[in-house]
């Protein structure tokens, strides 16, 4: 009986020891997993910190790619890393590499002979290497959008076996870098330190790192776009300010004339031009022009055109000769599809007349009282001419002509660009010169400023919510 009790006691002690051993082993495993989880979490945080630092430094896209592969090596313990991008030709190419990352294809014999340079040579090989989407581990990840882990690459027939031991692939992870609906490439790491293989947990970690890398690339691109937009806004603001300075003051005071001008570009800067040039105590030149196109290019040509016009106009009595000289000067500056339409008129207060020439521009609108009927009439006056910078000098000179019109007290001259008459409404119908004439006729006894107010009010009422699609310029001159 005593022997039996001793045997039971020994068995109980053994069972208790086994239980305690198992519990200890389980506790050690839990502690190890907790330590590993904390380690992985710290690696992810370190990677995020490195990406935040990179963004703060304002790196270029290429520099950020290089920073990502460097951070991937630091956070995974890999010996090499590479980023592959997808090209428009549906191929994959390397954009950043660190360490001896093995090429996706076998090296040629001449290439093998250059392996003495190792890292730099492999980097050059990778950057020149292109392979179809779907080929190799990086190509498959790009095609499927799913990460891949090859734990023991030596047993995987899909991995290229290089002769050089330094290019041997022991273990590799490749994961997609994606943010929302955007694909930024494939991030791959190869051969962890200590001669071991990557694990599934490290593959999961790499997927987290790739998400952070994609977010960094997205933010860098967004930041770059914001900087570019701010710079463009600044450039446009400066250009707009310069353009406004180039336009004459609305308070231009000429005895015997009541003038008012309005200018509204479709964009921040535009290609319309108006100017008032005092030629003598009794003669005033007025011009309205429209450069083909909109935006900065058109505004630059507008500035050049105005500068040339102001230099040339005082040399000539004839408006057509002024435009012939201007065309000769502008032809050297106008390139491509750009050209300028212009109407230039000289108002002579002493002779109560207007002489104008039209270089392919909108017809001028005259409003005057009919001496026979006593009615106030409006009509567009025709003359021949071609746009500036569009045809050779001799052809331009042969086509343009002067047109003389009376301009007595109470008469009104309205010059405008097609942004007024061609302003569309929601049904894509245009304001038209007929509506313009109706407004001027109805307001014939008002001051030039009030006439322009009425014209613009009618245009805006007609267009409603439709977007302004062209620059709008209006110059009204009334003989007082």
SVG drawing of the C-alpha trace seen along z (x, -y; Angstrom):
<svg xmlns="http://www.w3.org/2000/svg" viewBox="-39 -122 75 124">
<polyline fill="none" stroke="black" stroke-width="0.4" points="0.0,0.0 2.8,-2.4 4.5,-1.6 1.3,-2.4 1.0,-5.8 4.6,-6.7 4.0,-5.7 0.9,-7.9 2.8,-10.8 5.6,-10.5 3.2,-10.4 1.4,-13.4 4.7,-15.3 5.6,-14.3 2.2,-15.4 2.5,-18.7 6.0,-19.2 4.8,-18.5 2.0,-20.9 4.3,-23.6 6.7,-23.0 4.0,-23.3 2.6,-26.4 6.1,-27.9 6.7,-27.0 3.3,-28.5 4.1,-31.7 7.5,-31.9 5.8,-31.6 3.2,-34.3 6.0,-36.5 8.0,-35.9 5.0,-36.7 4.3,-39.8 7.9,-40.8 7.8,-40.1 4.5,-42.0 6.0,-45.0 9.1,-44.7 7.0,-44.6 5.0,-47.5 8.2,-49.5 9.5,-48.7 6.3,-50.0 6.5,-53.1 10.1,-53.6 9.2,-53.3 6.4,-55.9 8.8,-58.2 11.3,-57.9 8.6,-58.6 7.4,-61.7 11.0,-62.9 11.4,-62.4 8.2,-64.4 9.4,-67.1 12.6,-67.4 10.7,-68.1 12.4,-65.3 11.9,-64.7 10.0,-61.6 13.3,-59.8 14.8,-60.8 11.7,-59.6 11.9,-56.2 15.4,-55.8 14.5,-56.7 11.7,-54.1 14.1,-51.3 16.6,-52.4 13.9,-52.5 12.7,-49.0 16.1,-47.5 16.5,-49.2 13.0,-48.0 13.2,-44.4 16.8,-43.5 17.0,-42.7 20.3,-42.8 18.7,-44.5 15.5,-46.2 14.0,-47.6 11.0,-49.5 9.5,-48.6 7.1,-50.8 4.6,-49.9 5.2,-51.7 2.5,-52.8 3.9,-50.0 2.8,-47.4 6.3,-46.6 8.0,-46.8 11.2,-48.7 13.3,-49.5 13.2,-53.1 15.2,-52.7 17.5,-50.0 19.8,-49.5 22.1,-46.6 22.8,-43.7 19.2,-43.1 19.2,-40.2 18.0,-40.9 14.8,-39.3 16.5,-37.7 19.7,-35.8 22.8,-37.9 24.5,-37.7 28.1,-36.6 29.4,-40.1 27.4,-41.3 28.9,-38.6 32.4,-39.7 31.6,-43.1 30.5,-41.8 33.7,-43.1 32.0,-46.4 29.1,-44.7 26.7,-47.2 26.9,-49.9 26.8,-47.5 23.8,-45.7 22.1,-49.0 22.7,-49.9 21.5,-46.5 18.3,-46.8 17.6,-50.4 18.0,-49.2 16.1,-46.0 12.4,-45.9 10.2,-42.9 6.5,-42.4 3.9,-42.7 3.2,-39.2 6.9,-38.1 8.8,-37.4 7.7,-38.0 7.4,-41.8 5.5,-41.4 3.1,-38.9 2.4,-41.2 1.7,-44.1 -0.7,-41.9 -2.6,-40.5 -2.3,-43.3 -1.4,-40.8 1.8,-40.5 4.0,-37.4 6.3,-35.6 8.9,-33.1 10.3,-31.7 12.9,-29.4 13.7,-30.7 16.3,-28.0 13.4,-25.5 11.2,-27.7 11.5,-27.1 10.1,-30.6 13.2,-32.3 16.1,-32.9 19.3,-31.1 22.3,-33.3 25.8,-31.8 27.3,-34.5 26.9,-33.6 26.4,-37.3 23.2,-37.3 21.7,-34.1 18.1,-34.6 17.6,-32.9 14.2,-34.5 12.2,-37.4 9.0,-39.4 7.3,-41.6 4.2,-43.7 2.1,-46.3 2.3,-49.9 -1.3,-51.2 -3.3,-54.0 -7.0,-54.2 -7.3,-53.5 -3.8,-54.4 -1.0,-51.9 2.5,-53.3 4.6,-50.2 6.0,-47.1 8.3,-47.2 10.5,-44.1 13.1,-43.0 15.5,-40.1 17.6,-37.9 17.2,-38.7 20.4,-38.9 21.6,-35.9 21.2,-33.5 17.5,-32.9 14.3,-33.1 11.5,-35.6 8.3,-34.6 4.7,-35.2 4.7,-37.8 7.4,-39.7 5.3,-39.6 2.4,-41.1 4.8,-43.8 6.0,-44.5 2.4,-45.0 2.0,-47.6 5.2,-49.3 4.1,-49.3 0.9,-51.0 2.8,-53.7 5.2,-54.1 2.2,-54.6 0.7,-57.1 4.0,-59.0 4.2,-59.0 0.6,-60.2 1.2,-63.0 4.5,-64.0 2.7,-64.2 -0.2,-66.2 2.3,-68.5 4.1,-69.0 0.9,-69.8 -0.1,-72.3 3.3,-74.0 3.0,-74.2 -0.5,-75.6 0.6,-78.2 3.5,-79.1 1.2,-79.3 -1.3,-81.4 1.5,-83.7 2.7,-83.9 -0.8,-84.6 -1.4,-87.2 1.8,-89.0 0.9,-88.7 -2.6,-89.9 -1.2,-92.9 1.2,-93.7 -1.5,-93.4 -3.8,-95.8 -1.0,-98.3 -0.5,-98.1 -4.1,-99.0 -4.9,-102.8 -6.6,-104.5 -10.3,-104.6 -10.1,-108.2 -8.4,-109.2 -9.7,-112.8 -9.8,-114.1 -11.7,-117.4 -14.7,-116.9 -14.8,-113.2 -16.5,-111.0 -14.6,-107.7 -15.2,-104.5 -13.6,-101.1 -14.3,-97.7 -12.1,-94.6 -13.0,-91.2 -10.7,-88.2 -12.1,-84.7 -9.1,-83.6 -6.8,-85.3 -5.0,-86.9 -6.3,-87.4 -5.4,-88.3 -7.7,-91.3 -6.3,-94.8 -7.7,-98.3 -5.8,-101.6 -6.2,-105.3 -3.3,-107.3 -3.4,-111.1 -1.7,-112.0 -2.2,-115.8 -4.5,-118.4 -7.3,-117.5 -6.5,-113.9 -6.9,-110.8 -6.1,-107.2 -8.3,-104.4 -7.7,-100.7 -9.3,-97.4 -7.6,-94.1 -8.0,-90.4 -5.1,-87.9 -6.1,-84.4 -6.2,-82.1 -6.3,-82.9 -4.0,-82.7 -0.4,-83.7 0.8,-83.3 -2.0,-85.5 -1.4,-88.1 2.3,-88.2 1.5,-88.9 -1.0,-91.5 1.7,-93.3 4.1,-93.2 1.3,-94.4 0.4,-97.4 4.1,-98.4 4.6,-98.4 1.4,-100.2 2.3,-103.0 5.6,-103.4 4.2,-103.3 1.0,-105.2 2.5,-108.7 4.5,-108.2 1.5,-108.0 -1.6,-110.0 -3.3,-107.0 -4.6,-104.2 -4.1,-101.7 -0.4,-102.7 -0.1,-102.3 -1.4,-98.8 0.8,-98.0 3.9,-99.1 2.6,-97.2 2.1,-94.0 5.7,-94.3 7.0,-94.6 4.8,-91.9 5.4,-89.3 8.8,-88.5 7.2,-88.1 4.1,-86.0 4.6,-82.3 2.5,-79.2 -1.3,-79.7 -1.2,-83.1 -2.4,-86.2 -4.0,-89.5 -7.2,-91.1 -7.4,-94.9 -9.4,-97.9 -7.5,-101.2 -9.3,-104.5 -8.2,-108.1 -10.8,-110.6 -10.3,-114.1 -12.2,-116.6 -11.3,-119.5 -12.9,-117.9 -15.6,-116.0 -14.5,-112.7 -13.3,-109.2 -10.9,-107.4 -10.4,-103.7 -8.7,-100.6 -9.7,-97.1 -7.2,-94.2 -9.7,-91.4 -11.5,-92.6 -15.2,-93.0 -16.9,-95.8 -17.2,-99.1 -20.7,-100.2 -21.7,-103.8 -24.8,-105.4 -26.0,-108.8 -29.2,-110.7 -30.6,-110.6 -31.0,-114.3 -33.9,-113.4 -36.1,-111.3 -34.8,-112.5 -34.5,-108.9 -31.4,-107.6 -29.8,-104.9 -27.1,-102.3 -25.1,-100.6 -22.0,-98.4 -19.5,-100.0 -17.5,-97.7 -14.0,-97.9 -11.4,-95.5 -8.4,-94.0 -6.7,-90.9 -5.4,-89.9 -1.9,-91.0 0.8,-88.4 -1.3,-86.0 -0.1,-86.9 3.0,-88.3 3.5,-92.1 2.7,-92.8 -0.6,-90.9 -1.6,-92.5 -0.8,-96.0 -2.8,-95.3 -5.9,-94.2 -6.2,-96.9 -7.9,-100.2 -8.9,-103.4 -12.6,-104.2 -13.7,-107.8 -16.9,-108.4 -18.5,-111.6 -18.4,-112.0 -20.5,-114.9 -21.7,-116.0 -24.0,-113.3 -22.6,-110.5 -21.3,-107.4 -18.7,-104.9 -18.6,-101.4 -15.5,-99.2 -15.6,-95.6 -14.2,-92.1 -16.2,-89.0 -16.4,-88.2 -19.3,-90.6 -21.3,-89.6 -20.5,-85.9 -21.2,-85.5 -23.4,-82.4 -26.4,-81.6 -27.4,-78.3 -28.9,-77.3 -25.6,-78.1 -27.2,-81.1 -25.0,-84.1 -25.7,-87.7 -25.2,-89.0 -24.4,-92.4 -28.1,-93.0 -28.7,-92.9 -25.7,-95.1 -27.1,-97.7 -30.5,-97.6 -28.9,-98.4 -26.8,-101.3 -29.8,-102.7 -31.9,-102.6 -29.2,-104.4 -28.1,-106.9 -28.7,-109.9 -26.6,-108.5 -22.9,-109.0 -20.4,-106.5 -20.1,-104.9 -23.8,-104.4 -23.9,-102.9 -21.2,-100.4 -23.1,-99.6 -26.2,-98.9 -24.3,-96.7 -22.7,-94.6 -25.9,-94.3 -27.7,-93.0 -24.8,-90.6 -24.8,-89.1 -28.6,-88.9 -28.5,-87.1 -25.8,-84.6 -27.2,-83.8 -25.3,-81.0 -23.3,-80.1 -19.5,-80.2 -17.6,-83.1 -15.6,-81.4 -13.8,-84.4 -12.2,-87.6 -14.6,-90.6 -13.5,-94.1 -15.6,-97.2 -14.6,-100.7 -17.3,-103.4 -16.5,-106.9 -19.2,-109.6 -18.7,-113.0 -19.7,-115.8"/>
</svg>
